[in-house]
């Protein structure tokens, strides 16, 4: 029987990698401080979400 659950950990990790790629190629001469703060908050939120999902599923080795 197959699992019908969404692989949330994989989705969050992919989103985190996309945001990281955006930050790497970011041209600081063209962005506003609000955009930088927004990217920082999105990165923090995705990082915390990923940690919570990893911690909930028991994959961490702390």
C-alpha positions as CSV (number, residue, x, y, z in Angstrom):
1,X,0.0,0.0,0.0
2,X,1.4,3.4,-1.0
3,X,1.7,6.4,1.2
4,X,-0.5,9.4,0.3
5,X,1.3,11.8,2.6
6,X,3.1,14.8,1.1
7,X,6.9,14.8,1.6
8,X,6.9,18.1,3.6
9,X,10.6,17.8,4.5
10,X,11.6,17.6,0.9
11,X,9.4,20.5,-0.1
12,X,10.8,22.8,2.6
13,X,14.4,21.7,1.8
14,X,13.8,22.5,-1.9
15,X,12.3,25.9,-1.0
16,X,15.2,26.7,1.3
17,X,17.7,25.8,-1.5
18,X,15.8,28.1,-3.9
19,X,15.9,31.0,-1.5
20,X,19.6,30.4,-0.9
21,X,20.3,30.4,-4.6
22,X,18.4,33.7,-4.9
23,X,20.5,35.2,-2.1
24,X,23.7,34.0,-3.8
25,X,22.9,35.7,-7.1
26,X,21.4,38.8,-5.5
27,X,22.7,42.1,-6.8
28,X,22.9,44.3,-3.7
29,X,23.0,47.5,-5.8
30,X,19.5,46.8,-7.1
31,X,17.6,45.6,-4.0
32,X,16.0,47.6,-1.2
33,X,16.6,47.0,2.5
34,X,13.0,45.8,2.8
35,X,13.7,43.1,0.2
36,X,16.8,42.0,2.1
37,X,14.9,41.9,5.4
38,X,12.1,39.9,3.6
39,X,14.6,37.3,2.3
40,X,16.1,37.0,5.7
41,X,12.7,36.4,7.3
42,X,11.8,33.8,4.7
43,X,15.1,32.1,5.2
44,X,14.7,32.0,8.9
45,X,11.1,30.8,8.7
46,X,12.1,28.0,6.3
47,X,15.0,27.0,8.4
48,X,12.9,26.8,11.6
49,X,10.2,24.9,9.7
50,X,12.8,22.4,8.3
51,X,14.3,21.9,11.8
52,X,10.8,21.4,13.3
53,X,9.8,18.8,10.6
54,X,13.2,17.0,11.0
55,X,12.9,17.0,14.8
56,X,9.3,15.7,14.6
57,X,10.1,12.8,12.4
58,X,13.1,11.8,14.5
59,X,15.8,12.1,11.8
60,X,18.1,14.3,13.9
61,X,21.1,12.9,15.7
62,X,21.4,15.3,18.6
